[in-house]
Amino acid sequence: MAEKKDGIMETVKTVVYALLIAGIFRTLFFQPFWIPSGSMKDTLLVGDFLFVNKMAYGYSRYSCPFAICPISGRIFGSEPERGDVVVFRHPVTGSDFIKRLIGLPGDSVQVQDGVLFINGEEAVQTPDGVFAEEFEQQGPVGNLPQCENEGVGIGGTCEKSKFRETLPGGPTHSILNIRESRLDNTPVYTVPEGQYFFMGDNRDNSTDSRVSQNAMGVGFVPYENLIGRADRVMFSSAGKSMLFFWTWRSDRFFKAIE
């Protein structure tokens, strides 16, 4: 009987230690993030589950687990790179957002006829077919996808034109086009020192740095608001909950993020 009790206690201790280690690991190194919207399609889909690398840029007051966290700035961080997919704290609402880093401090950024220019250099777009998905409610919020082909009914095929965009310096990734929109033509944005410019890959369905903070957009994002870099999708659920394992997308397990 005593041996049985000892065995139960050892099991309980093992579980507690495992939970503590997992909690410390999450706090120090990684933060889970579940994609709630379609602003980063087709790089990230609604229902993708990933871990954010909090060590990529060092610790800020939003990600540091210790009392030594700075009131502003970051500690022992590296510099973000153009093309990174980054989770950051929205400068106005305080909620966590995920977008692609487009403009570095000192850069000039502009969109003309849907084409991105950085410091006057065109980010070349190469046609890459069509991104197709079922026209149905997606994720726990139940939003319907936006389609380039109009008049799609529930259960129909929703299509968007797909391109490969190459940023100055070499990084290449996928972007989508739905329609001509007001954000396809912008003024020149000059990124201030210590701040960054972000855009969604689903260009016509993203409220990002092209939208002023006065209009509840992202605007420029301070360095200290960066939480971490997203490198890989762990798994993905097409259903309303990530617990609905029968809706998991088998082709997205451990998928690297471009």
N, C-alpha and C positions, 0 to 999 in steps of 0.2 A: 504493500500500500504506500509506504514511504517512497519507494522507488518511483511509483506512478506519479505521486505528487511532485517529486523532484523533476521528473520528465516534463510534466505540464508547465512547471515554473521555468524550466530551461527554454521551452517552446515560446512562452510568453515573453521572456527576456529577449530571445532572438528576434521576435516580431517587433518589439519595442525598439531595439537597437537598429533594426533595418529601417523602420520608419524615421528614426532620428537621423540616420545617415542620409536617407533620401531627402529629408527636410533641409539638412545642411547643404547637401549637393545642389538642391534647387535654389536655395537662398544665395549661395556663393557663385554658382557657375551658370545655371540655366533657368529660364523661366518658360513655362508652357504657354502656348498661344494657339487659339482656335480661330481660324479665318471665318469672320461673320458675314462678309460682303463680297461682291464680285469685282471690286475695284482693281484687283491685281491679276485677273484672268488674262491669259490662260496659264501664267506662271504659277499662281496659287488659286485654287478653287474653293468655293464655299464649302466648309466642312473639313478642310485640311487641318491637321493637328501637327504642330511643330514645337521644337524647343529653341528658344532664343539664346544665343551665346552671349551672356552678360559680360564675359571677360574680353570680348573683341575690342572694345573701345575703353576698357577700364571701368571704374565705378563712378557714378554720379550720385547726387542726393536722392535720385529716384530708384537706383538699383543697389546702392551700397547697404550691406546688412549691419554695419557697425556704427558706433557712436562717433567715429572719426570722420564720417562722411562730410564732404565740404558743403557749405551753404550754396555755393555756386562753383561752376567748373567741375573737373573730374580729377581722379587720382590714378596714377600709373596707367593711363590709357594710351592706345595707339590711334593713329589717324584713320578716319573712315575713308573709303575709296569710292570714286564714282562708279556706279553700277551696283553697289551693295544693296541688298534688300534688308531694310532696317525697321525695327520696332522702336517707336519713340513716343514720348508723352506729348499729346496735342497741346500747343502753347496756350490755347484758349479754354478748352473744355476739360483738359486734364486726363482725358481717356487715352488708352493705348491705341496707336495707329500703326499700320504697316504699309510702307511704300518703298519705291526704288529711289536711291540717292542719285540725283541728276546734277545738281550744282554745288560746287565746293566754294568755300570763302573766297571772294574776289571774282568769281565767275560772272559772266553775263549770260542770261538764259532767255530765249525767246522761242515761241512757236509761230510758224507762218504756214498757213494752209495745211495744218496738221503735221508739219515737219519740224522737228526740234533742231535748234541751233544753239551751240554752246561756244561762247567767245567768238561768234561769227562763223564757226565751222559747223557744217551740216552733219547731223547724225543720220547717216544714210539708211534708208528703209528699202528692204528687198522683199517683194511679194513672196508669201509662204503659204499660199492656199487659204483654206477656210477653217475657222474654229466652229464646230457644231456641237450643240448640246440640246437636250430635251427641254421644251418650254413647259416648265412646271415650277411649283414653289420650291425654294431651296433654303436649307438650313432651318434653325429654330424660329427665325423671324418670318420665314415663308415668302420672301421677296421673289418676284418673277424676274428672269433675266431679260436684259434689253437685247433686241435683235436688229440686225441690219436689214433682213428681209421682213417686210411689214406684213401684218395680218396673220401671224402665226397663232394657231389655237392651242389650247392645252393638249399636251402630248405630241405636238408637232415638233419639227426641227428648227431650232433657233440658230441662225448663222451670223458670223461676224468675219470680216476680212482680217487676215492674219499677216503680219510682217515680221521680218527679222531686222531689228534696229541695232546699228553699230555706233556706240558712243565714241567720241574722240578719245584716243588712247587704247582702243581695242575691244572693250567689253561688248558682247553681243547678247541680246535677249529678245524674247518674243513680245510683241505688242498687238493690240486689237483696235480695229476701227468700226464704229457703228454708224456714224452719220457726221455731217458737218455740224459743228457746234460752236458756241461763242468762245470756247477755250481753245479752238483750233487756230485762233489768231490772237496773240497777246502782245502787250508792250514788252520792252526789254526789262528784265529783272536783274538787278545787280546785287549779288549775294553779299551781305555784310560780313565783316570779319567775325569769326566765332559762330557763324550760323550756316545753315544748309538748306538746299532747295530739293523738294521731293515731288515725284509724280507717280501716279498709278499706271500700270501697264495696260489696263483697260481704259484707254485715254478718254473716251467719251462718257465714262461712268465712274469718274473719280474726282472727289473734292479734295484737292491737294494744294501744293504751294502756289499754283496759278490763281487760287482764290484767296482774297484778302482775309486777314483775321477779323476785320470789321464785319465781314459777311459770314463769319464762323468757319472760314476756310483755314488751311494749315499755315499759309504764309511762310515766312522764314522760321526755321527751327533751330534754337540754340543748341550748342554742343552738349550742354549739361542735360538736355531733355532726351538724348539718345540712350535707349535702354540696352540694345544689343543687336547683333546681326543674325538674320535667319539663314541657315545654311542647308537645311535638309527637312523635308516633310517626313514625319515618322509614320503616319497613316492618315487615311482620309475617309470620311463618312458622307455619303450622299443623302442621308436621312436627316431627321430633325434632331437626333441626338447621336453623339459619338459612341454611345453604349449600344446602339442598334447595329451589332456586328454584321448582320446580314446585308447592310447597306454599305459596308466598307468597300472602297475601290482598290482592288488587288494590285493594279498597276502603279499605285502611288506609294507603296510601302518603301520607306527609306529613300525616297526620290530626292536627288540633289537639286537645289534651287539655283538656277542660272542667274 
